[in-house]
């Protein structure tokens, strides 16, 4: 039986940080139950390491006003957080804690970058989602 992510990875302070964080952690926990080849194209089962990395990044780059992301598994065994809000499309695939692939599109700007350190541009992109 899987140990629940919300209690295992989130502190009380983190649960209060964004109102959706515990629900997102519970959804990720369900996705950890996917079996290999879940997409019938050879997808790898998402890992707890990938789940923890995504939650850490979400805690780092979001604020209490950030809308709730949609979380989807990646065929490579990672997770992706997606927002399609206020004319902005933002997709964050967390490859590891130190490698984050980000696609950002808005009416004014568009970019696809791999972050390996400074996340300030990603924080700015997430801030734009709040309106």
Order of alpha helices (4+ residues) and beta strands (2+ residues): alpha-alpha-alpha-alpha-beta-beta-beta-beta-beta-alpha
